Amino acid sequence: MRKVLSIALQVLTFVAFAAFVGYLSASPSYRYGSSEMTTVKLSLSHAANRIKPCVRLTPQEIAELAPNMRQSERCERERLPLTVEVDIDGEPVIRIVAAPSGLWNDSPASVYERFDIAPGSHEITARLRDTARDEGWDYSYTEQVDLGAGQYFTITFRPETGGFRFR
């Protein structure tokens, strides 16, 4: 009798726990964004140019190196900061100067920004500078987009496919 009661209490406990987990899977409800606004996300990770250009080694310099260290170029590790701007309808919304990551500032800089705008037709311009220039942009892209309420609009960047991509 005692064993039957113990098993019944275990089953009851498991059923109560499963019901509680089932309740939490659907409630309380969570909204990812505003249903009245459009959410714009800027997400990119990109390695800017190096602070100093690579130096080509002469055959004599290469021969002086240990066999496992022989390379045709010597490059400094540190990279430049990445400058990113986003304008919506001619108004600046984001201006970020992202430092490179990594122990020696030698890895890509990552940018993630999220904000809401009113739905409708907008002209969106994204610009990126990854070189040592003081003025101008290495990549720039402008597009007229129609955004709906509750929609997500993503701005990404891939230099191998030409730069910015709006989705």
C-alpha positions as CSV (number, residue, x, y, z in Angstrom):
1,M,0.0,0.0,0.0
2,R,2.8,2.4,0.9
3,K,4.6,1.7,-2.5
4,V,1.3,2.5,-4.4
5,L,0.9,5.8,-2.5
6,S,4.5,6.7,-3.2
7,I,4.1,6.1,-6.9
8,A,0.9,8.0,-7.0
9,L,2.5,11.0,-5.4
10,Q,5.4,10.9,-7.8
11,V,3.0,10.7,-10.8
12,L,1.0,13.6,-9.4
13,T,4.1,15.7,-8.8
14,F,5.4,15.0,-12.4
15,V,2.0,15.9,-13.9
16,A,1.8,19.1,-11.9
17,F,5.4,20.0,-13.0
18,A,4.5,19.3,-16.7
19,A,1.4,21.4,-16.4
20,F,3.4,24.3,-15.0
21,V,6.0,24.0,-17.7
22,G,3.2,23.8,-20.3
23,Y,1.7,27.0,-18.9
24,L,5.0,28.9,-19.0
25,S,5.5,27.8,-22.7
26,A,2.4,29.8,-23.7
27,S,1.9,32.4,-20.9
28,P,2.6,35.0,-20.1
29,S,2.7,36.2,-23.7
30,Y,5.8,38.0,-24.9
31,R,5.9,40.6,-27.7
32,Y,9.2,40.9,-29.6
33,G,8.4,44.3,-30.9
34,S,5.8,47.0,-31.1
35,S,2.8,46.1,-33.3
36,E,2.3,49.8,-34.2
37,M,5.9,50.5,-35.2
38,T,8.6,49.1,-37.5
39,T,11.7,47.7,-35.8
40,V,15.0,48.4,-37.6
41,K,18.0,46.3,-36.7
42,L,21.6,47.0,-37.8
43,S,23.8,44.0,-37.3
44,L,27.3,43.6,-38.6
45,S,30.7,42.3,-37.8
46,H,33.6,43.5,-40.0
47,A,37.4,43.7,-39.7
48,A,38.7,47.2,-40.8
49,N,42.0,47.7,-42.5
50,R,45.2,47.4,-40.5
51,I,46.7,50.5,-38.9
52,K,49.9,50.0,-40.8
53,P,50.1,48.4,-44.2
54,C,51.8,45.0,-44.6
55,V,55.5,45.1,-45.6
56,R,56.8,42.8,-48.3
57,L,60.0,41.0,-47.2
58,T,63.0,40.5,-49.4
59,P,64.2,36.9,-50.1
60,Q,67.2,37.6,-47.8
61,E,64.9,38.7,-44.9
62,I,62.8,35.6,-45.4
63,A,65.8,33.3,-45.3
64,E,66.9,34.8,-42.0
65,L,63.7,33.7,-40.4
66,A,63.2,30.4,-38.8
67,P,61.8,27.8,-41.2
68,N,58.4,27.7,-39.5
69,M,58.1,31.5,-39.4
70,R,58.8,32.2,-43.1
71,Q,56.2,34.4,-44.7
72,S,56.4,36.8,-47.7
73,E,54.8,39.7,-45.7
74,R,55.1,41.1,-42.2
75,C,51.9,42.7,-41.0
76,E,51.0,44.6,-37.8
77,R,48.1,43.1,-35.9
78,E,46.2,46.2,-34.8
79,R,43.2,47.3,-36.9
80,L,41.4,50.6,-37.4
81,P,38.1,51.4,-35.8
82,L,35.0,50.9,-37.8
83,T,32.7,53.9,-38.5
84,V,29.1,53.2,-39.3
85,E,26.2,55.7,-40.0
86,V,22.6,55.2,-40.8
87,D,20.3,58.0,-41.9
88,I,16.5,57.7,-42.3
89,D,14.8,60.3,-44.5
90,G,18.0,62.4,-44.4
91,E,18.1,62.5,-40.6
92,P,21.1,60.8,-38.8
93,V,19.8,57.9,-36.6
94,I,23.0,56.0,-35.8
95,R,26.6,57.1,-35.8
96,I,28.9,54.5,-34.2
97,V,32.7,54.3,-34.1
98,A,33.3,50.6,-33.1
99,A,36.7,49.6,-31.8
100,P,38.1,46.3,-33.0
101,S,37.8,43.4,-30.7
102,G,40.5,41.0,-29.6
103,L,43.4,41.1,-27.2
104,W,45.6,43.1,-29.6
105,N,42.7,45.0,-31.3
106,D,43.1,42.6,-34.3
107,S,39.7,41.1,-34.7
108,P,36.5,42.4,-36.3
109,A,34.4,45.1,-34.7
110,S,30.8,44.2,-34.1
111,V,27.8,46.5,-34.2
112,Y,24.2,45.7,-33.1
113,E,21.6,48.4,-32.8
114,R,17.8,48.2,-32.7
115,F,15.3,51.0,-32.8
116,D,11.6,51.6,-33.8
117,I,10.4,54.0,-36.5
118,A,6.9,54.9,-37.8
119,P,5.7,52.6,-40.6
120,G,5.5,54.0,-44.1
121,S,7.8,54.9,-47.0
122,H,11.4,55.8,-45.9
123,E,14.7,56.5,-47.6
124,I,17.3,54.6,-45.7
125,T,21.1,55.3,-46.2
126,A,23.8,53.2,-44.6
127,R,27.5,54.1,-44.7
128,L,30.7,52.4,-43.5
129,R,34.3,53.4,-43.3
130,D,37.0,50.8,-42.7
131,T,40.1,52.6,-43.9
132,A,42.2,55.4,-42.6
133,R,40.5,58.1,-44.6
134,D,39.1,61.1,-42.6
135,E,36.3,62.0,-45.0
136,G,34.1,60.0,-47.3
137,W,32.9,56.4,-47.1
138,D,34.2,53.1,-48.3
139,Y,30.7,51.6,-48.6
140,S,27.4,53.4,-49.0
141,Y,24.0,52.2,-49.9
142,T,20.6,54.0,-50.2
143,E,17.2,52.5,-50.8
144,Q,13.6,53.7,-50.7
145,V,11.6,51.1,-48.6
146,D,8.0,50.7,-47.6
147,L,7.8,49.4,-44.1
148,G,4.7,48.0,-42.4
149,A,3.6,48.1,-38.8
150,G,4.9,45.2,-36.7
151,Q,7.6,44.4,-39.4
152,Y,11.3,43.8,-38.8
153,F,13.7,45.5,-41.2
154,T,17.4,44.3,-41.0
155,I,20.5,46.1,-42.3
156,T,23.5,43.7,-42.7
157,F,26.9,44.1,-44.2
158,R,29.0,41.6,-46.2
159,P,32.0,43.1,-48.2
160,E,32.3,40.0,-50.4
161,T,28.8,40.6,-51.8
162,G,29.2,44.3,-52.4
163,G,28.4,45.8,-49.0
164,F,25.1,46.6,-47.3
165,R,22.0,44.5,-47.7
166,F,18.5,45.6,-46.6
167,R,15.9,43.0,-45.8
